[in-house]
Amino acid sequence: MICKFIRSFFTEMKKNTASKMILKKNDDLRHDQIEILKQYVQIETNYALIIDGEYGIGKTYFYKELASPELKKIALPTNETKKYRPIYISLFGLKSIDEISRLIFLELYPILKKRV
């Protein structure tokens, strides 16, 4: 399942068909944006979701402090007793898909290690 997601993520990046959420500095929109993220992870899709916005808009804060805690509350569709475990990587300064892949696997390693 994880490998399927990563493969589809890179396929969509290559095709440039990933969904994009653009953050704006508006607290009223933040709740709506979190709801969109929650709905997005609950539908079955092979598309990636990229959070984009101007420099300093609060993309990292939004994800780490607002969105991620909410996503952790959502049960996996295949196992109601397990919850999503979102990871964070920054694409800043990365030049290749191999670099992105390496970062994803470095973030996933603790998850995969527990399954062994």
N, C-alpha and C positions, 0 to 999 in steps of 0.2 A: 504494500500500500504506500509506504513512504517513498520507495524507489519509483513507483508509478507516478506519484505526484511530482517528484523532482524531474523525471523525464518529461512529463507534460509541461512543467514550468519552463524548462529550457526550450522545448519545442515552440511554445507560445512566444517566448522572448525572441527566438529567431524569426518567427513569422510577424513579430510586432503586433500581436493581437491580444496582449494582456489587457485586462481591465485596469483602469486608472482612477484612483480617487485623489482629487486635488483638494488639499486642505486650505481653508481660508481662516483668517483671524476673526472668528465670530463664535462666541461661546454657545449661542443658540443652535448653531449648526453641528457642534461637537456631538451632542446627543444623537442627532439624526445620522451622523457619520458612523457612530458606534453601532447603531441599529442596522445600518447597511452592512457593516462588517459581520455582525452576528448572523444576519440572513444569508450573507455570501458563503460563510463556512458551512451552513446547514444545507445548502443545495449541492447536488452532485454535479461537479463541473471539472473540466480539465484546464481551465483558465487560471492564470496567475492574477494576483491583485497587487498593484504597485501603489504605494502612498507617495504622492508627489506634492510639491509646493515650493514656494519661494524660500530662499535661504533664511533661516531664523524664524520661520513661521511656527515651528513647534512640532515637526513631524515625529521626531524621536520621543518627545514628551507625550504626544498624543498616543503613540503606539505603546510605549512602556508603562505609562502611568494611568491611562484611561482605557484604551482598547484591550490590551493584553489581559488585565484582570477580569474583564467581562468575558473574553473568549475562553478563559480557563474554567468558567462555570458551565460551559456547554458540553453536554454528553456526546460521545461518539455515536454515530448512527448504528454502528455494528455492535456496540457494547455500551449499554446505558450506564454501567457502573464505572466506566472510564471517561475522563474528561479530555478535551483538547489541551495540548501543551504547546502553545505558540513559541516560536523562536524568533530572534531578531538578528538580522544582518544588515549592514550598511553597504550600499553599492558605491559609495563615494571612493573615487580613486581606483576602482577595479577596472581592468582593461580586457578581461576575457571571461568566457563562460567557465573555464577551468578554475579561475580564481573564485568565482561565485560558488561553484560546486564544492570546492574545498571548504569554504566558509560554512556552507550548509551542513556538510558532514561533520565539521568540527563542533557545530552547535548540536547536532543530533547524536553525537557519540555517547553522551551520558544516557540518553534515552535508550539507545541500542544496547549499551553495556548492561543495563538492568534486565533486558530480555533474555540474556544468555544464561 
